Amino acid sequence: MSLPFHAALAALLVFAGTAAADEHSAHDPIHFRFAPPDGVRMQQTVKAVHVRTVPGLPAQRLESEAALEARFSAVGDGYTYSPRVVAARSTLNGSEIDSPAADILAAVQPTFVISARGKVIAVEGLERIAAWLGENLPAEHAAALAAAFDEEAMVAHEKALWDARHMDLCGRSMRIGESVEGRAEYRLPDGSMLEYTVRTLLAGWQDCPAGRCVRVEQSHQSAPTVEGAQLSGHVLRVIDPATMLIYEEDQQRTLTLPAAGGSTEPVRVIDEYHYRHRYY
């Protein structure tokens, strides 16, 4: 008797991850290959905390939760990835707020076009945001939000996030305890770019629904700048090297900026993100 599709797919995911782990001891190289099974679906929960402290003013604390659904599909010699927001809520300093961002992101389903090596080639569909704003909001509100949902900036942001999660390791063979360094850029509020160093460490094996995954630790640190902006952070990620599907991710990032008016105390922005993924 044949297995139902989803049961068979789950079995394949577990087999692939277990086989990859069994093949390697702690001292053998681990090969990272982007190979999500065709048709695999993902449920993602995201919890985010954004705290902004400006000298002389009360701290602002924005907390958000969201649930997303996504699907990976094999297309030609590459893949597509299509995420969709299904629920979202936010609070500001403990009080729930009504933000159009959740409605916008739920209405617009982007498609990531991904190469066989796991590189995002294009992000399609974000151009529909401008049309949604014009159709659903008063003209003055739509114009005010258009800058926040600029298509070019959003595409660049999504590509940068994807690269940070996948491209430092995709196609590499590394051992537990080894690390690699790279450079990345962060867009500051004034539009300028701040360069920082990313150190990626294979910290160890960790049990996961795929069998055994690799626990990856990343540290981010910018060099001091004349302008006074600095970025630091840490990421813990649990990833299956056989498919590069991510099961857990926790991020913490601190950005300091010079305050207006010549204050010696900087503006400080602390962001935390907690992602949990389930595949079926």
C-alpha positions as CSV (number, residue, x, y, z in Angstrom):
1,M,0.0,0.0,0.0
2,S,1.5,3.4,-1.0
3,L,1.9,6.2,1.5
4,P,-0.2,9.4,1.2
5,F,1.8,12.1,-0.5
6,H,2.5,14.2,2.7
7,A,3.5,11.1,4.7
8,A,5.9,10.0,2.0
9,L,7.3,13.5,1.7
10,A,7.9,13.7,5.5
11,A,9.6,10.3,5.3
12,L,11.9,11.5,2.6
13,L,12.8,14.6,4.6
14,V,13.7,12.5,7.6
15,F,15.6,10.0,5.6
16,A,17.6,12.7,3.8
17,G,18.6,14.4,7.0
18,T,19.4,11.2,8.9
19,A,21.5,9.9,6.0
20,A,23.5,13.1,5.9
21,A,24.2,13.0,9.6
22,D,25.0,9.2,9.6
23,E,27.5,9.7,6.8
24,H,29.7,12.1,8.8
25,S,31.4,12.0,12.0
26,A,32.3,15.1,14.0
27,H,35.5,15.4,12.0
28,D,34.2,14.8,8.5
29,P,33.3,17.6,6.2
30,I,29.6,18.5,5.9
31,H,28.4,19.6,2.4
32,F,25.7,22.2,2.3
33,R,23.4,21.8,-0.8
34,F,20.3,23.8,-1.5
35,A,17.8,21.1,-2.5
36,P,14.3,21.6,-1.0
37,P,12.0,18.7,-2.0
38,D,9.6,19.8,-4.8
39,G,6.3,20.8,-3.4
40,V,7.4,20.9,0.2
41,R,5.3,23.4,2.3
42,M,6.3,25.4,5.2
43,Q,4.5,26.9,8.2
44,Q,6.5,29.8,9.8
45,T,5.9,31.7,13.0
46,V,7.7,34.9,13.6
47,K,8.0,36.9,16.8
48,A,9.8,40.3,16.6
49,V,10.7,42.9,19.2
50,H,11.9,46.4,18.1
51,V,13.1,48.8,20.8
52,R,14.2,52.3,19.9
53,T,15.8,54.6,22.5
54,V,16.3,58.3,21.7
55,P,18.1,60.5,24.3
56,G,15.6,62.5,26.3
57,L,12.5,60.5,25.2
58,P,10.7,57.4,26.5
59,A,11.8,54.1,24.8
60,Q,9.4,52.8,22.1
61,R,8.8,49.1,22.1
62,L,7.1,47.5,19.1
63,E,6.2,43.8,19.4
64,S,4.9,41.8,16.4
65,E,3.8,38.2,15.8
66,A,3.0,36.7,12.4
67,A,2.2,33.4,10.8
68,L,3.1,32.6,7.2
69,E,2.7,29.7,4.8
70,A,5.0,29.0,2.0
71,R,5.8,26.5,-0.7
72,F,9.0,25.5,-2.5
73,S,8.6,24.3,-6.1
74,A,11.2,22.9,-8.6
75,V,11.0,24.9,-11.8
76,G,13.4,24.0,-14.6
77,D,16.9,23.8,-13.1
78,G,16.0,26.0,-10.2
79,Y,13.2,26.7,-7.7
80,T,10.5,29.1,-6.7
81,Y,9.6,30.0,-3.1
82,S,6.2,31.6,-2.4
83,P,5.5,32.9,1.1
84,R,2.1,34.3,2.2
85,V,1.2,36.1,5.5
86,V,-1.9,34.5,7.0
87,A,-2.1,36.3,10.3
88,A,-0.3,39.2,12.1
89,R,-0.7,41.4,15.1
90,S,1.4,44.2,16.6
91,T,1.6,46.1,19.9
92,L,3.3,49.5,20.7
93,N,4.3,49.9,24.3
94,G,1.8,47.2,25.2
95,S,-1.2,48.6,23.3
96,E,-2.4,46.8,20.2
97,I,-2.2,48.8,17.1
98,D,-3.9,48.6,13.7
99,S,-1.3,48.5,11.1
100,P,-2.0,48.3,7.3
101,A,1.3,46.5,6.8
102,A,-0.3,43.1,7.7
103,D,-3.1,43.6,5.3
104,I,-0.7,44.7,2.5
105,L,1.6,41.7,3.0
106,A,-1.4,39.3,3.2
107,A,-2.8,40.6,0.0
108,V,0.4,40.5,-2.0
109,Q,2.1,37.1,-2.4
110,P,5.6,37.4,-3.7
111,T,7.5,34.7,-5.6
112,F,11.3,34.2,-5.1
113,V,13.0,32.9,-8.3
114,I,16.0,30.8,-7.1
115,S,18.9,29.3,-9.0
116,A,20.0,25.7,-8.7
117,R,22.7,26.9,-6.3
118,G,20.3,28.6,-4.0
119,K,20.8,32.2,-5.1
120,V,17.8,34.5,-5.4
121,I,17.6,35.8,-9.0
122,A,14.5,37.8,-8.7
123,V,11.6,38.6,-6.3
124,E,8.4,38.9,-8.3
125,G,5.0,40.3,-7.2
126,L,6.1,43.2,-4.9
127,E,5.2,45.6,-7.6
128,R,1.5,44.8,-6.8
129,I,1.9,46.7,-3.5
130,A,1.6,50.1,-5.2
131,A,-1.6,49.0,-6.9
132,W,-3.0,47.7,-3.6
133,L,-2.3,51.0,-1.8
134,G,-4.0,53.0,-4.5
135,E,-7.1,50.7,-4.5
136,N,-7.6,50.4,-0.7
137,L,-6.3,53.6,1.0
138,P,-7.1,57.3,0.6
139,A,-4.6,59.0,-1.7
140,E,-2.7,60.8,1.0
141,H,-2.3,57.6,3.1
142,A,-1.2,55.7,0.0
143,A,1.4,58.3,-0.9
144,A,2.8,58.2,2.7
145,L,3.1,54.5,2.7
146,A,4.6,54.2,-0.8
147,A,8.0,55.2,0.4
148,A,8.0,52.5,3.1
149,F,7.0,49.9,0.6
150,D,9.4,50.9,-2.2
151,E,9.7,47.9,-4.5
152,E,13.4,48.3,-5.2
153,A,14.3,48.7,-1.5
154,M,12.1,45.7,-0.6
155,V,13.7,43.4,-3.2
156,A,17.2,44.4,-2.1
157,H,16.2,43.8,1.5
158,E,14.7,40.3,0.8
159,K,17.7,39.3,-1.3
160,A,20.1,40.4,1.5
161,L,18.1,38.4,4.1
162,W,18.1,35.3,1.9
163,D,21.9,35.6,1.2
164,A,22.6,35.9,5.0
165,R,20.6,32.7,5.7
166,H,21.9,30.6,2.8
167,M,24.8,31.9,0.7
168,D,27.6,31.9,3.3
169,L,27.2,28.1,3.4
170,C,25.5,27.0,0.2
171,G,27.9,24.8,-1.9
172,R,30.6,24.7,0.8
173,S,32.0,21.7,2.6
174,M,33.0,22.5,6.2
175,R,33.7,20.6,9.5
176,I,32.1,21.2,12.9
177,G,34.1,23.9,14.6
178,E,35.2,25.6,11.4
179,S,34.2,29.1,10.5
180,V,34.1,31.4,7.4
181,E,34.1,35.2,7.2
182,G,32.3,37.5,4.8
183,R,31.2,41.1,4.3
184,A,27.7,42.4,4.1
185,E,25.9,45.8,4.0
186,Y,23.1,47.3,6.1
187,R,21.0,50.1,4.8
188,L,20.8,53.0,7.4
189,P,17.7,55.2,7.9
190,D,19.3,57.9,5.7
191,G,19.8,55.5,2.8
192,S,23.6,55.1,3.2
193,M,25.1,51.7,3.5
194,L,27.1,50.4,6.6
195,E,29.5,47.6,5.9
196,Y,30.0,44.9,8.5
197,T,31.8,41.6,8.9
198,V,29.9,38.3,9.2
199,R,31.5,35.3,10.9
200,T,29.7,32.0,10.4
201,L,30.6,29.1,12.7
202,L,29.5,25.5,12.5
203,A,28.9,25.0,16.2
204,G,27.6,21.4,16.3
205,W,24.9,18.9,15.5
206,Q,21.4,19.3,16.8
207,D,18.4,16.9,16.6
208,C,15.6,18.3,14.4
209,P,12.6,16.9,12.5
210,A,14.9,16.1,9.5
211,G,17.0,13.8,11.7
212,R,20.1,15.8,12.6
213,C,20.7,19.4,11.6
214,V,23.7,21.7,12.0
215,R,23.7,24.5,14.6
216,V,25.1,27.5,12.9
217,E,26.2,30.6,14.9
218,Q,26.8,34.0,13.1
219,S,28.3,37.1,14.6
220,H,27.9,40.6,13.0
221,Q,30.2,43.5,13.7
222,S,30.8,46.8,11.9
223,A,34.0,48.8,12.2
224,P,33.8,52.2,13.9
225,T,32.8,55.0,11.4
226,V,33.4,58.7,11.3
227,E,29.7,59.2,11.2
228,G,29.2,57.2,14.4
229,A,27.0,54.4,13.2
230,Q,27.7,50.9,14.5
231,L,26.1,47.5,14.1
232,S,26.6,44.3,16.1
233,G,24.5,41.2,16.4
234,H,24.3,37.4,16.8
235,V,22.3,34.7,15.0
236,L,21.6,31.1,16.0
237,R,20.3,29.0,13.2
238,V,19.3,25.3,12.9
239,I,19.6,24.0,9.3
240,D,19.5,20.7,7.5
241,P,22.7,20.6,5.3
242,A,21.2,18.1,2.9
243,T,18.4,20.5,1.8
244,M,19.3,23.8,3.5
245,L,15.8,24.0,5.0
246,I,15.9,26.0,8.2
247,Y,14.0,24.8,11.3
248,E,14.9,27.5,13.9
249,E,16.4,30.9,13.8
250,D,17.0,33.5,16.6
251,Q,18.5,36.9,15.8
252,Q,19.6,39.8,17.9
253,R,20.9,43.1,16.4
254,T,22.0,46.4,18.0
255,L,22.3,49.5,15.9
256,T,23.7,52.8,17.3
257,L,23.3,56.1,15.5
258,P,24.4,59.6,16.4
259,A,21.6,61.6,17.9
260,A,20.4,64.9,16.5
261,G,21.2,68.1,18.4
262,G,24.8,67.1,19.3
263,S,23.8,64.8,22.1
264,T,26.7,62.6,23.4
265,E,24.2,59.7,23.9
266,P,23.5,57.8,20.7
267,V,20.1,56.6,19.4
268,R,20.0,52.9,20.1
269,V,17.8,50.4,18.1
270,I,17.6,46.8,19.3
271,D,15.9,44.2,17.2
272,E,15.1,40.6,18.0
273,Y,13.6,38.0,15.7
274,H,12.5,34.4,16.5
275,Y,11.6,32.1,13.7
276,R,10.2,28.6,13.9
277,H,9.5,26.5,10.7
278,R,7.5,23.3,10.2
279,Y,7.6,21.4,6.9
280,Y,5.1,19.0,5.5
